[in-house]
Amino acid sequence: MLKSFIEKNDSGAFYVTQEIEQQYTSDYHRVPEGLLFRITKDTSYIQVPFPKIQFRDAAGNDVYAQQIKSFTTNGLLRRSAYEKLNGRDSLSSLYRQSLTH
């Protein structure tokens, strides 16, 4: 059903979360953008603006804040890997460095 939806509406950008299994997007490339993946048939490098991310200190053990930080960290790591895969080592390093600030 998801493949059919994408194929019939290919004029716009489509995004999925990591929970969507590869079998549903197997004919497409997943390009990490923030917390999501852009679904595209385009195999060329897709540039995105570098994110400005700032975390606030959560009081105590705020489970929601921890989960959001985890999702964001995973998104940055996926983008770092994508940049490295596309020969952009310095940009890949910037994504990794942004995790420590």
N, C-alpha and C positions, 0 to 999 in steps of 0.2 A: 504494500500500500504506500509506504514512504517513497519507494523508487518511482512508482507511478506518479505520485504527486510532484516529485522533482522533475521528472521527464516532461510532464505536461505544462509545467510552469518554469521553464528554464531561463526566463528573462530577468529574474532577480537573484539575489544572493540567498543561499540557504545555509542554515546553521543547525548543528546538532550538538548535544552534550556527549560526554564520554560514555554515558550509559547506553547510548544507541549502539547496538552491536554492529560490527563490521559487515556482516552479511547483508544488512539493509542498505549499505552505501558502497558495496564492493566495486561498483562500476565507476566510482568517483574517488577523487583524492581528498583527504582530510587535511586542511591547512589550519593550524592552531591560531586562533585569534581570541585573546583574552581567556575567558572561561569556556569558550565554545570552539567548535571546529567549523570552518567554512567548507561546504561541500561543493566541489567543482570538478569539471572534466579537464580544466586547464592545467597543464603540467609545468608551466613556467612559474618562476618565483613570484609570490604575491607579497608585496610590501605592505606593512601596516604601521600606523604611527606608534612610536614607543609609548607605552602606557605610563601614566603618572599615578603611582600607587602609594598610598600612605595609610598605615594602620594606626588606629587609636588603641591605647592600652585598655583592655577590657577589665572590668572589676572582677576579681576572683577567677574562678574557673568557668567562664562563660562559654558553654559548649558551642553556641552559634558563632561566636566570634572566632573560636578555634577552627571550626569547620570552614568558615569563609576564608580564613588565612590559608588553610590547607588547599582549598580549591584554587585560590589565587597562586599559591606557590607551584602547584602542579601545572597550571596554565603557563606560567613563566618558564618552567623547565621544558615543557613541550615546545614552546616557541624558541627557546634557546637551541634545542635539538634541531628544529626545522632550519634555523639560521645556519647552524653548523653544516647540516646536510647540503645546504645550498651555497657553501663556500664563503659564508659571511661570518668568519671566526670572530672578528672584533665585535660585531653586533651580538653574536651568541654569548660572548663574555660579558657584555653589558647586561644582558638579561640575567645571567647568573649573579653578577655583582649586585643587581637590584634586590636580590633576595636577602642580602646582608644589611640593608639599610632600613 
